[in-house]
Amino acid sequence: MKSIVRDISLAPQGHDKINWVKEFMPVLNILNEDLSKTKPLTGKNLVITMHLEAKTAYLALVLKNAGANVCITGSNPLSTQDDVAAALAEQGVTVYAWYNTTEEEYEQFLHKALDTKPDIIIDDGGDLVSLLHGQRSDLAAGILGGSEETTTGVLRLQSLADAGKLKFPMIAVNDANCKYLFDNRYGTGQSTWDGIMRTTNLTVTGKTVVVAGYGWCGKGVAMRAKGLGANVIITEIDPVKAIEAVFDGFQVMPMQQAAALGDIFVTLTGCKDVITGEHFVKMKSGAMMANAGHFDVEINKDDLAKHAVSIRKVRKNIEEFVLKDGRKIYLLAEGRLVNLAAGDGHPTEIMDLSFAMQALSVLYILENHKNMENDVHKLPRELDLKVAALKLQAMNISIDQLSAEQIEYLQQA
């Protein structure tokens, strides 16, 4: 299959980016060394739909080195890096992706990837699985299984499974400890602020930050905002998470109340219409909004446009909406994932853990698919422990081990 990328001449700088991240992904390096020798995926077709930047590219190369025929597309119109896509294409991965795809191009690339008739899939957000249960359901019978990277995607999968409609087994990689405890919290926490700060070139300290959603991603963004000197407000619908936010030292209130107080708003709920017209009319002039949830539906852009008398791009990844009373509200990265659309995504060392889990999930499906029901599965805990142990080893950190007497005591307890 011939790749479709924006500009193949960009490949040299893409190679540089991939080589850089490889220096800081020791767990994936260990897996790559082993899989390059054993090649357990020989002859298998693998389709990956993820944010196509350097760390994702290295995962794709590890799986290619394991013997797979790898095809990759982007999972968000603004997160593909054209130089990385070109570099992957030069290294023998089939790529259908470029930055700033139209909706039509985005779907076309997904279809072209599925034309390779995958045996195993890696999805990010659920768009690939959705096609395989809709327009491309003819391919579902040939899928051994797949894995899902995000909270949003796992929710979509669980909905299919609960309805008895899931056509093949899927692993919720997002629910593995070595994914969500680090990726969702520390990864999203840092990368969201990387995207906001590099885009605005403004301070966070002294500002009031409103974080919508106090799941693991929201916890990370709130923690980093506090560390940067912000006053942090949390909005939530879950009473338990709301209490947790209070006990973590944050103010908690409804968005209706927070709308008038915030200088920066960050949405991380996985739901739609978190910030809408009823909130825009209360916001301060100069308020900035960013989304770090998977889809661009958390900030209602249609409502925002209806309330504006003028809209213009004032800086890369910043749109200014002037409201009827003269107030100005700013939207970052078109309301898409700000950490990827306006940044480089999660830190490399964090994605080393997440993508090691992805690689192991592919191998687990290969070995166990015949015994897996068409449901949403968790990876066995021993794989979590394996990745964590390898990461500690790479960091030259040792931990205690139970003695034989301690093991016997716990078994009898």
PEQUI-V509473 format. One record per residue. N is the residue number from 1. PHI is phi in radians with two decimals (NA if undefined). OMEGA is omega in degrees with one decimal (none if undefined). Layout:
n->N phi->PHI omega->OMEGA
n->N phi->PHI omega->OMEGA
//
This chain:
n->1 phi->NA omega->179.8
n->2 phi->-1.55 omega->179.8
n->3 phi->-1.20 omega->173.4
n->4 phi->-2.13 omega->179.1
n->5 phi->-2.24 omega->-175.6
n->6 phi->-1.21 omega->-173.8
n->7 phi->-2.74 omega->-176.3
n->8 phi->-1.14 omega->-179.3
n->9 phi->-1.20 omega->178.0
n->10 phi->-1.40 omega->-172.9
n->11 phi->-0.95 omega->-177.5
n->12 phi->-0.96 omega->179.7
n->13 phi->-1.26 omega->173.7
n->14 phi->-1.16 omega->176.5
n->15 phi->-1.05 omega->179.0
n->16 phi->-1.07 omega->179.9
n->17 phi->-1.12 omega->-179.6
n->18 phi->-1.14 omega->179.5
n->19 phi->-1.11 omega->178.2
n->20 phi->-1.13 omega->-176.2
n->21 phi->-1.18 omega->179.2
n->22 phi->-1.04 omega->-179.9
n->23 phi->-1.15 omega->-172.9
n->24 phi->-2.12 omega->179.0
n->25 phi->-2.21 omega->-173.3
n->26 phi->-1.12 omega->-179.1
n->27 phi->-1.17 omega->178.2
n->28 phi->-1.13 omega->176.1
n->29 phi->-1.10 omega->178.2
n->30 phi->-1.11 omega->178.3
n->31 phi->-1.11 omega->-179.4
n->32 phi->-1.09 omega->179.7
n->33 phi->-1.07 omega->-178.9
n->34 phi->-1.23 omega->-175.1
n->35 phi->-1.21 omega->178.0
n->36 phi->-1.15 omega->179.1
n->37 phi->-1.52 omega->-173.8
n->38 phi->-1.48 omega->178.3
n->39 phi->0.82 omega->-177.4
n->40 phi->-1.20 omega->-176.6
n->41 phi->-1.71 omega->-178.1
n->42 phi->-0.95 omega->177.2
n->43 phi->1.50 omega->-179.1
n->44 phi->-1.59 omega->176.1
n->45 phi->-1.62 omega->-177.0
n->46 phi->-2.19 omega->175.9
n->47 phi->-1.95 omega->178.4
n->48 phi->-2.02 omega->172.1
n->49 phi->-2.12 omega->-176.5
n->50 phi->-2.60 omega->174.9
n->51 phi->-1.16 omega->-168.4
n->52 phi->-1.58 omega->173.0
n->53 phi->-2.28 omega->-166.1
n->54 phi->-1.07 omega->-177.0
n->55 phi->-1.18 omega->175.3
n->56 phi->-1.09 omega->179.9
n->57 phi->-1.06 omega->180.0
n->58 phi->-1.17 omega->174.1
n->59 phi->-1.00 omega->179.5
n->60 phi->-1.04 omega->-179.5
n->61 phi->-1.22 omega->176.7
n->62 phi->-1.06 omega->-179.9
n->63 phi->-1.23 omega->174.1
n->64 phi->-1.14 omega->178.7
n->65 phi->-1.12 omega->176.5
n->66 phi->-1.39 omega->174.8
n->67 phi->1.90 omega->-175.9
n->68 phi->-1.31 omega->166.3
n->69 phi->-1.53 omega->-169.5
n->70 phi->-1.78 omega->172.6
n->71 phi->-2.17 omega->-175.7
n->72 phi->-2.33 omega->173.1
n->73 phi->-2.29 omega->177.2
n->74 phi->-1.45 omega->179.4
n->75 phi->-1.81 omega->178.9
n->76 phi->-2.68 omega->-176.0
n->77 phi->-1.02 omega->-174.2
n->78 phi->-1.87 omega->-175.4
n->79 phi->-1.77 omega->178.1
n->80 phi->-1.26 omega->174.4
n->81 phi->-1.80 omega->-170.8
n->82 phi->-1.09 omega->179.2
n->83 phi->-1.21 omega->177.8
n->84 phi->-1.19 omega->177.8
n->85 phi->-1.04 omega->179.5
n->86 phi->-1.13 omega->-179.6
n->87 phi->-1.11 omega->178.2
n->88 phi->-1.09 omega->179.6
n->89 phi->-1.05 omega->178.7
n->90 phi->-1.18 omega->-177.4
n->91 phi->-1.68 omega->170.9
n->92 phi->1.63 omega->172.7
n->93 phi->-1.60 omega->176.3
n->94 phi->-1.36 omega->-174.3
n->95 phi->-2.11 omega->170.8
n->96 phi->-2.18 omega->-175.4
n->97 phi->-2.96 omega->164.9
n->98 phi->-2.71 omega->-177.3
n->99 phi->-1.16 omega->173.9
n->100 phi->1.09 omega->175.8
n->101 phi->-1.21 omega->168.0
n->102 phi->-1.30 omega->177.1
n->103 phi->-1.04 omega->-179.4
n->104 phi->-1.16 omega->179.2
n->105 phi->-1.12 omega->-179.6
n->106 phi->-1.00 omega->-179.3
n->107 phi->-1.22 omega->178.2
n->108 phi->-1.04 omega->-179.6
n->109 phi->-1.16 omega->175.7
n->110 phi->-1.06 omega->179.5
n->111 phi->-1.10 omega->-179.4
n->112 phi->-1.12 omega->176.8
n->113 phi->-1.11 omega->179.7
n->114 phi->-1.20 omega->176.1
n->115 phi->-1.07 omega->178.2
n->116 phi->-1.36 omega->177.9
n->117 phi->0.96 omega->-175.0
n->118 phi->-1.17 omega->170.2
n->119 phi->-1.57 omega->-178.8
n->120 phi->-2.38 omega->179.7
n->121 phi->-2.21 omega->168.3
n->122 phi->-2.12 omega->-175.0
n->123 phi->-1.96 omega->179.0
n->124 phi->-2.44 omega->-179.5
n->125 phi->1.93 omega->173.7
n->126 phi->1.72 omega->-178.5
n->127 phi->-1.17 omega->-179.9
n->128 phi->-1.15 omega->178.7
n->129 phi->-1.09 omega->179.1
n->130 phi->-1.03 omega->177.5
n->131 phi->-1.12 omega->-178.8
n->132 phi->-1.24 omega->174.8
n->133 phi->-1.91 omega->178.9
n->134 phi->-2.29 omega->-175.6
n->135 phi->-1.05 omega->-177.1
n->136 phi->-1.97 omega->-179.1
n->137 phi->-1.12 omega->177.8
n->138 phi->-1.11 omega->-178.5
n->139 phi->-1.61 omega->-171.7
n->140 phi->-1.05 omega->-177.0
n->141 phi->-1.12 omega->-179.3
n->142 phi->-1.56 omega->-179.0
n->143 phi->-1.47 omega->176.0
n->144 phi->-1.22 omega->-180.0
n->145 phi->2.84 omega->-178.6
n->146 phi->-2.80 omega->179.2
n->147 phi->-2.38 omega->-178.9
n->148 phi->-2.15 omega->-172.4
n->149 phi->-1.56 omega->-166.3
n->150 phi->-2.04 omega->174.7
n->151 phi->-1.05 omega->-179.9
n->152 phi->-1.00 omega->-179.8
n->153 phi->-1.12 omega->179.0
n->154 phi->-1.12 omega->177.6
n->155 phi->-1.07 omega->178.6
n->156 phi->-1.16 omega->178.1
n->157 phi->-1.10 omega->-177.9
n->158 phi->-1.10 omega->177.2
n->159 phi->-1.11 omega->176.8
n->160 phi->-1.11 omega->-178.2
n->161 phi->-1.13 omega->-179.4
n->162 phi->-1.09 omega->179.3
n->163 phi->-1.50 omega->-179.3
n->164 phi->1.25 omega->-174.4
n->165 phi->-1.89 omega->-178.7
n->166 phi->-1.18 omega->-170.1
n->167 phi->-1.63 omega->179.3
n->168 phi->-2.77 omega->-178.2
n->169 phi->-1.21 omega->177.2
n->170 phi->-2.27 omega->177.8
n->171 phi->-1.73 omega->177.9
n->172 phi->-1.48 omega->178.6
n->173 phi->-1.03 omega->178.6
n->174 phi->-0.96 omega->-175.8
n->175 phi->-1.54 omega->175.8
n->176 phi->-1.30 omega->-179.0
n->177 phi->-0.98 omega->-177.8
n->178 phi->-1.32 omega->170.6
n->179 phi->-1.80 omega->-167.7
n->180 phi->-1.24 omega->-179.4
n->181 phi->-1.17 omega->-176.5
n->182 phi->-1.97 omega->179.9
n->183 phi->-1.03 omega->-174.1
n->184 phi->-1.19 omega->-176.1
n->185 phi->-1.53 omega->-175.9
n->186 phi->-1.37 omega->178.8
n->187 phi->-1.17 omega->179.5
n->188 phi->-1.12 omega->180.0
n->189 phi->-1.00 omega->-179.3
n->190 phi->-1.39 omega->-172.1
n->191 phi->-1.20 omega->177.2
n->192 phi->-1.09 omega->179.4
n->193 phi->-1.28 omega->171.6
n->194 phi->-0.97 omega->-178.3
n->195 phi->-1.13 omega->-178.4
n->196 phi->-1.17 omega->-174.2
n->197 phi->-1.26 omega->179.4
n->198 phi->-1.22 omega->-179.2
n->199 phi->-1.35 omega->-175.3
n->200 phi->-1.61 omega->-174.2
n->201 phi->0.99 omega->179.7
n->202 phi->-2.08 omega->178.1
n->203 phi->-1.34 omega->170.9
n->204 phi->-1.81 omega->-177.8
n->205 phi->-1.00 omega->178.8
n->206 phi->1.49 omega->-179.8
n->207 phi->-1.55 omega->173.6
n->208 phi->-1.68 omega->-178.7
n->209 phi->-1.87 omega->177.0
n->210 phi->-1.83 omega->179.9
n->211 phi->-1.86 omega->-179.9
n->212 phi->-1.63 omega->-179.7
n->213 phi->1.83 omega->-178.4
n->214 phi->-2.08 omega->167.2
n->215 phi->-1.36 omega->-177.4
n->216 phi->-1.09 omega->177.7
n->217 phi->-1.19 omega->178.8
n->218 phi->-1.07 omega->176.7
n->219 phi->-1.00 omega->-178.6
n->220 phi->-1.14 omega->-179.0
n->221 phi->-1.17 omega->178.8
n->222 phi->-1.13 omega->-179.9
n->223 phi->-1.06 omega->-179.3
n->224 phi->-1.21 omega->177.5
n->225 phi->-1.09 omega->177.7
n->226 phi->-1.07 omega->179.1
n->227 phi->-1.13 omega->178.4
n->228 phi->-1.47 omega->175.3
n->229 phi->1.68 omega->-178.9
n->230 phi->-1.48 omega->165.8
n->231 phi->-1.55 omega->-169.4
n->232 phi->-1.95 omega->174.1
n->233 phi->-2.00 omega->177.6
n->234 phi->-1.94 omega->168.6
n->235 phi->-1.98 omega->-174.6
n->236 phi->-2.61 omega->171.9
n->237 phi->-1.96 omega->-177.5
n->238 phi->-1.69 omega->-178.0
n->239 phi->-1.02 omega->-179.1
n->240 phi->-1.15 omega->178.8
n->241 phi->-1.12 omega->178.4
n->242 phi->-1.12 omega->177.7
n->243 phi->-1.10 omega->178.9
n->244 phi->-1.03 omega->178.8
n->245 phi->-1.10 omega->177.4
n->246 phi->-1.08 omega->-179.2
n->247 phi->-1.18 omega->175.5
n->248 phi->-1.44 omega->173.9
n->249 phi->1.72 omega->-177.8
n->250 phi->-1.85 omega->170.3
n->251 phi->-1.34 omega->177.6
n->252 phi->-2.26 omega->-179.5
n->253 phi->-2.84 omega->176.3
n->254 phi->-1.21 omega->178.6
n->255 phi->-1.06 omega->178.3
n->256 phi->-0.99 omega->179.9
n->257 phi->-1.40 omega->-177.6
n->258 phi->-1.18 omega->-175.1
n->259 phi->-0.97 omega->-177.4
n->260 phi->-1.41 omega->-173.0
n->261 phi->-1.83 omega->-170.2
n->262 phi->-1.34 omega->169.4
n->263 phi->-1.71 omega->177.6
n->264 phi->-2.30 omega->178.5
n->265 phi->-2.01 omega->176.9
n->266 phi->-2.24 omega->-179.6
n->267 phi->-1.79 omega->-178.4
n->268 phi->-2.57 omega->-172.0
n->269 phi->-1.79 omega->-172.9
n->270 phi->1.41 omega->-179.2
n->271 phi->-2.03 omega->-178.8
n->272 phi->-1.67 omega->172.1
n->273 phi->0.96 omega->176.3
n->274 phi->-1.34 omega->174.5
n->275 phi->-2.15 omega->-174.6
n->276 phi->-2.32 omega->-177.2
n->277 phi->-0.95 omega->-179.0
n->278 phi->-1.15 omega->177.9
n->279 phi->-1.62 omega->-179.5
n->280 phi->-1.00 omega->-176.1
n->281 phi->-1.20 omega->-178.9
n->282 phi->-1.78 omega->-172.1
n->283 phi->-1.29 omega->174.1
n->284 phi->-1.13 omega->168.9
n->285 phi->-1.18 omega->-178.0
n->286 phi->1.69 omega->178.8
n->287 phi->-1.08 omega->-179.4
n->288 phi->-2.06 omega->-178.8
n->289 phi->-2.18 omega->177.2
n->290 phi->-2.43 omega->178.8
n->291 phi->-2.06 omega->173.9
n->292 phi->-2.14 omega->170.3
n->293 phi->-1.51 omega->-169.4
n->294 phi->-1.14 omega->-175.6
n->295 phi->-1.85 omega->-177.0
n->296 phi->-1.51 omega->-178.6
n->297 phi->-2.10 omega->-175.6
n->298 phi->-1.32 omega->172.8
n->299 phi->-1.77 omega->-174.4
n->300 phi->-1.32 omega->-174.6
n->301 phi->-1.25 omega->176.7
n->302 phi->-1.14 omega->176.3
n->303 phi->-1.04 omega->-178.3
n->304 phi->-1.09 omega->179.0
n->305 phi->-1.13 omega->-179.8
n->306 phi->-1.15 omega->-179.3
n->307 phi->-1.45 omega->-174.8
n->308 phi->-1.67 omega->173.3
n->309 phi->-1.70 omega->173.9
n->310 phi->-2.66 omega->179.4
n->311 phi->-2.35 omega->176.9
n->312 phi->-2.63 omega->175.9
n->313 phi->-1.49 omega->-176.0
n->314 phi->-1.79 omega->-178.4
n->315 phi->-2.92 omega->179.1
n->316 phi->-0.94 omega->179.2
n->317 phi->1.19 omega->174.6
n->318 phi->-2.28 omega->173.6
n->319 phi->-1.88 omega->177.5
n->320 phi->-1.77 omega->176.4
n->321 phi->-1.99 omega->177.7
n->322 phi->-1.61 omega->-178.1
n->323 phi->-1.50 omega->-172.2
n->324 phi->-1.05 omega->-179.6
n->325 phi->-1.59 omega->176.9
n->326 phi->1.66 omega->177.8
n->327 phi->-1.14 omega->179.6
n->328 phi->-2.00 omega->177.2
n->329 phi->-2.14 omega->-174.5
n->330 phi->-2.01 omega->177.2
n->331 phi->-2.00 omega->-178.7
n->332 phi->-1.68 omega->171.8
n->333 phi->0.95 omega->176.7
n->334 phi->1.05 omega->-178.1
n->335 phi->1.32 omega->176.7
n->336 phi->-1.56 omega->-177.3
n->337 phi->-0.95 omega->-172.4
n->338 phi->-1.16 omega->-177.6
n->339 phi->-1.25 omega->178.5
n->340 phi->-1.88 omega->179.7
n->341 phi->-1.21 omega->-178.9
n->342 phi->-2.14 omega->-179.1
n->343 phi->-2.74 omega->-177.8
n->344 phi->-1.82 omega->-180.0
n->345 phi->1.39 omega->-174.5
n->346 phi->-1.11 omega->176.5
n->347 phi->-0.99 omega->-173.7
n->348 phi->-1.03 omega->-176.8
n->349 phi->-1.11 omega->177.8
n->350 phi->-1.23 omega->-178.5
n->351 phi->-1.22 omega->173.0
n->352 phi->-1.01 omega->178.1
n->353 phi->-1.20 omega->-176.6
n->354 phi->-1.07 omega->-175.1
n->355 phi->-1.37 omega->169.8
n->356 phi->-1.12 omega->176.9
n->357 phi->-1.11 omega->177.9
n->358 phi->-1.11 omega->179.7
n->359 phi->-1.07 omega->179.4
n->360 phi->-1.19 omega->178.5
n->361 phi->-1.18 omega->177.1
n->362 phi->-1.09 omega->179.1
n->363 phi->-1.15 omega->179.6
n->364 phi->-1.11 omega->178.0
n->365 phi->-1.10 omega->-179.6
n->366 phi->-1.00 omega->-174.4
n->367 phi->-1.50 omega->-169.3
n->368 phi->-2.16 omega->-171.9
n->369 phi->-1.03 omega->-178.0
n->370 phi->-1.17 omega->-178.7
n->371 phi->-1.83 omega->-177.7
n->372 phi->-1.83 omega->176.0
n->373 phi->-1.30 omega->176.9
n->374 phi->-1.32 omega->-174.1
n->375 phi->-2.62 omega->176.0
n->376 phi->-1.65 omega->-173.6
n->377 phi->-2.00 omega->169.7
n->378 phi->-1.69 omega->173.7
n->379 phi->-1.23 omega->176.8
n->380 phi->-1.01 omega->-177.1
n->381 phi->-1.03 omega->-177.6
n->382 phi->-1.11 omega->176.7
n->383 phi->-1.28 omega->172.2
n->384 phi->-1.00 omega->-178.1
n->385 phi->-1.13 omega->178.9
n->386 phi->-1.10 omega->-179.1
n->387 phi->-1.13 omega->179.5
n->388 phi->-1.08 omega->179.9
n->389 phi->-1.13 omega->178.2
n->390 phi->-1.12 omega->179.4
n->391 phi->-1.15 omega->177.5
n->392 phi->-1.07 omega->178.7
n->393 phi->-1.04 omega->-180.0
n->394 phi->-1.15 omega->-179.6
n->395 phi->-1.60 omega->-179.2
n->396 phi->0.99 omega->178.3
n->397 phi->-2.00 omega->177.4
n->398 phi->-1.89 omega->177.0
n->399 phi->-2.27 omega->179.9
n->400 phi->-1.23 omega->174.6
n->401 phi->-2.14 omega->176.5
n->402 phi->-1.18 omega->173.7
n->403 phi->-1.38 omega->178.4
n->404 phi->-1.04 omega->179.1
n->405 phi->-1.14 omega->178.7
n->406 phi->-1.15 omega->178.2
n->407 phi->-1.08 omega->179.4
n->408 phi->-1.10 omega->179.4
n->409 phi->-1.09 omega->-178.8
n->410 phi->-1.17 omega->179.5
n->411 phi->-1.17 omega->-179.2
n->412 phi->-1.55 omega->-175.5
n->413 phi->-1.18 omega->none
//
